[in-house]
Amino acid sequence: MSSDLSPDRIDSRRFFDAQATEIVHNYGRGRAIVAIDGAVGALEFGRELVSALERAGHAAVLASIDDFVQPTVPGEATRHSSGDYYERRYDYATFRRVLVDPLRLGGSAGFVVAAFDESASRAVEPVWRTAPADAILVVAGPFLARAELRGTFNYTIFLETPARPKNASLDEALDRYTAEAGPRFSATAIVDTTDPDRPRRVFADSC
């Protein structure tokens, strides 16, 4: 490990290397999908985990559920309510069809890691990718333990943080998600990211 890393960075890298080792130990053969379930910092956490998997010599692919939002129908009002955010924001059918299902096929089947660019309000031109037979897909974003995605992920990391999203609709939707899906208790691992530079593993019976 490079000596020019700060103490926090060394601790963080050790954490992600240990997490990657656990995942590879259990899912190192064949395709597997790991969920990073969180609304704050999930994509950054996913990037760190992918880097750790690659340091371990394992192929990994990163995707964000926020690249699979539902297009807004022309003339439809912008979705502001927490109910709309929770029930209608994500296009899980496309997520499965172009990413999850072809990735599970293995071999030379192509898959797409992004379908819609929300900032530009347009579909993304499909870029078909392939990966080795033992690749691990890491998917980051909120609501990943909800019923529509049950059975999708081999391993789920729930991010527990006091930070709240800077989006009132998402904040309210997360309260509903917590009550309905119980993501903390269905997760394979719970990680406290109160200090994002020093993530730490916690356990469901510790509270």
Secondary structure as a PSIPRED ss2 file (coil, helix, strand):
# PSIPRED VFORMAT (PSIPRED V4.0)

   1 M C   1.000  0.000  0.000
   2 S C   1.000  0.000  0.000
   3 S C   1.000  0.000  0.000
   4 D C   1.000  0.000  0.000
   5 L C   1.000  0.000  0.000
   6 S C   1.000  0.000  0.000
   7 P H   0.000  1.000  0.000
   8 D H   0.000  1.000  0.000
   9 R H   0.000  1.000  0.000
  10 I H   0.000  1.000  0.000
  11 D H   0.000  1.000  0.000
  12 S H   0.000  1.000  0.000
  13 R H   0.000  1.000  0.000
  14 R H   0.000  1.000  0.000
  15 F H   0.000  1.000  0.000
  16 F H   0.000  1.000  0.000
  17 D H   0.000  1.000  0.000
  18 A H   0.000  1.000  0.000
  19 Q H   0.000  1.000  0.000
  20 A H   0.000  1.000  0.000
  21 T H   0.000  1.000  0.000
  22 E H   0.000  1.000  0.000
  23 I H   0.000  1.000  0.000
  24 V H   0.000  1.000  0.000
  25 H H   0.000  1.000  0.000
  26 N H   0.000  1.000  0.000
  27 Y H   0.000  1.000  0.000
  28 G C   1.000  0.000  0.000
  29 R C   1.000  0.000  0.000
  30 G C   1.000  0.000  0.000
  31 R C   1.000  0.000  0.000
  32 A E   0.000  0.000  1.000
  33 I E   0.000  0.000  1.000
  34 V E   0.000  0.000  1.000
  35 A E   0.000  0.000  1.000
  36 I E   0.000  0.000  1.000
  37 D E   0.000  0.000  1.000
  38 G C   1.000  0.000  0.000
  39 A C   1.000  0.000  0.000
  40 V C   1.000  0.000  0.000
  41 G C   1.000  0.000  0.000
  42 A H   0.000  1.000  0.000
  43 L H   0.000  1.000  0.000
  44 E H   0.000  1.000  0.000
  45 F H   0.000  1.000  0.000
  46 G H   0.000  1.000  0.000
  47 R H   0.000  1.000  0.000
  48 E H   0.000  1.000  0.000
  49 L H   0.000  1.000  0.000
  50 V H   0.000  1.000  0.000
  51 S H   0.000  1.000  0.000
  52 A H   0.000  1.000  0.000
  53 L H   0.000  1.000  0.000
  54 E H   0.000  1.000  0.000
  55 R H   0.000  1.000  0.000
  56 A C   1.000  0.000  0.000
  57 G C   1.000  0.000  0.000
  58 H C   1.000  0.000  0.000
  59 A C   1.000  0.000  0.000
  60 A E   0.000  0.000  1.000
  61 V E   0.000  0.000  1.000
  62 L E   0.000  0.000  1.000
  63 A E   0.000  0.000  1.000
  64 S E   0.000  0.000  1.000
  65 I H   0.000  1.000  0.000
  66 D H   0.000  1.000  0.000
  67 D H   0.000  1.000  0.000
  68 F C   1.000  0.000  0.000
  69 V E   0.000  0.000  1.000
  70 Q C   1.000  0.000  0.000
  71 P C   1.000  0.000  0.000
  72 T C   1.000  0.000  0.000
  73 V C   1.000  0.000  0.000
  74 P C   1.000  0.000  0.000
  75 G C   1.000  0.000  0.000
  76 E C   1.000  0.000  0.000
  77 A C   1.000  0.000  0.000
  78 T C   1.000  0.000  0.000
  79 R C   1.000  0.000  0.000
  80 H C   1.000  0.000  0.000
  81 S C   1.000  0.000  0.000
  82 S H   0.000  1.000  0.000
  83 G H   0.000  1.000  0.000
  84 D H   0.000  1.000  0.000
  85 Y H   0.000  1.000  0.000
  86 Y H   0.000  1.000  0.000
  87 E H   0.000  1.000  0.000
  88 R H   0.000  1.000  0.000
  89 R C   1.000  0.000  0.000
  90 Y E   0.000  0.000  1.000
  91 D C   1.000  0.000  0.000
  92 Y H   0.000  1.000  0.000
  93 A H   0.000  1.000  0.000
  94 T H   0.000  1.000  0.000
  95 F H   0.000  1.000  0.000
  96 R H   0.000  1.000  0.000
  97 R H   0.000  1.000  0.000
  98 V H   0.000  1.000  0.000
  99 L H   0.000  1.000  0.000
 100 V H   0.000  1.000  0.000
 101 D H   0.000  1.000  0.000
 102 P H   0.000  1.000  0.000
 103 L H   0.000  1.000  0.000
 104 R H   0.000  1.000  0.000
 105 L H   0.000  1.000  0.000
 106 G C   1.000  0.000  0.000
 107 G C   1.000  0.000  0.000
 108 S C   1.000  0.000  0.000
 109 A C   1.000  0.000  0.000
 110 G C   1.000  0.000  0.000
 111 F E   0.000  0.000  1.000
 112 V C   1.000  0.000  0.000
 113 V C   1.000  0.000  0.000
 114 A C   1.000  0.000  0.000
 115 A C   1.000  0.000  0.000
 116 F E   0.000  0.000  1.000
 117 D E   0.000  0.000  1.000
 118 E C   1.000  0.000  0.000
 119 S C   1.000  0.000  0.000
 120 A C   1.000  0.000  0.000
 121 S C   1.000  0.000  0.000
 122 R E   0.000  0.000  1.000
 123 A E   0.000  0.000  1.000
 124 V C   1.000  0.000  0.000
 125 E C   1.000  0.000  0.000
 126 P C   1.000  0.000  0.000
 127 V C   1.000  0.000  0.000
 128 W C   1.000  0.000  0.000
 129 R E   0.000  0.000  1.000
 130 T C   1.000  0.000  0.000
 131 A C   1.000  0.000  0.000
 132 P C   1.000  0.000  0.000
 133 A C   1.000  0.000  0.000
 134 D C   1.000  0.000  0.000
 135 A C   1.000  0.000  0.000
 136 I E   0.000  0.000  1.000
 137 L E   0.000  0.000  1.000
 138 V E   0.000  0.000  1.000
 139 V E   0.000  0.000  1.000
 140 A E   0.000  0.000  1.000
 141 G E   0.000  0.000  1.000
 142 P C   1.000  0.000  0.000
 143 F C   1.000  0.000  0.000
 144 L C   1.000  0.000  0.000
 145 A C   1.000  0.000  0.000
 146 R C   1.000  0.000  0.000
 147 A H   0.000  1.000  0.000
 148 E H   0.000  1.000  0.000
 149 L H   0.000  1.000  0.000
 150 R C   1.000  0.000  0.000
 151 G C   1.000  0.000  0.000
 152 T C   1.000  0.000  0.000
 153 F C   1.000  0.000  0.000
 154 N C   1.000  0.000  0.000
 155 Y E   0.000  0.000  1.000
 156 T E   0.000  0.000  1.000
 157 I E   0.000  0.000  1.000
 158 F E   0.000  0.000  1.000
 159 L E   0.000  0.000  1.000
 160 E E   0.000  0.000  1.000
 161 T C   1.000  0.000  0.000
 162 P C   1.000  0.000  0.000
 163 A C   1.000  0.000  0.000
 164 R C   1.000  0.000  0.000
 165 P C   1.000  0.000  0.000
 166 K C   1.000  0.000  0.000
 167 N C   1.000  0.000  0.000
 168 A H   0.000  1.000  0.000
 169 S H   0.000  1.000  0.000
 170 L H   0.000  1.000  0.000
 171 D H   0.000  1.000  0.000
 172 E H   0.000  1.000  0.000
 173 A H   0.000  1.000  0.000
 174 L H   0.000  1.000  0.000
 175 D H   0.000  1.000  0.000
 176 R H   0.000  1.000  0.000
 177 Y H   0.000  1.000  0.000
 178 T H   0.000  1.000  0.000
 179 A H   0.000  1.000  0.000
 180 E H   0.000  1.000  0.000
 181 A H   0.000  1.000  0.000
 182 G C   1.000  0.000  0.000
 183 P H   0.000  1.000  0.000
 184 R H   0.000  1.000  0.000
 185 F H   0.000  1.000  0.000
 186 S H   0.000  1.000  0.000
 187 A C   1.000  0.000  0.000
 188 T C   1.000  0.000  0.000
 189 A E   0.000  0.000  1.000
 190 I E   0.000  0.000  1.000
 191 V E   0.000  0.000  1.000
 192 D E   0.000  0.000  1.000
 193 T C   1.000  0.000  0.000
 194 T C   1.000  0.000  0.000
 195 D C   1.000  0.000  0.000
 196 P C   1.000  0.000  0.000
 197 D C   1.000  0.000  0.000
 198 R C   1.000  0.000  0.000
 199 P C   1.000  0.000  0.000
 200 R E   0.000  0.000  1.000
 201 R E   0.000  0.000  1.000
 202 V E   0.000  0.000  1.000
 203 F C   1.000  0.000  0.000
 204 A H   0.000  1.000  0.000
 205 D H   0.000  1.000  0.000
 206 S H   0.000  1.000  0.000
 207 C C   1.000  0.000  0.000
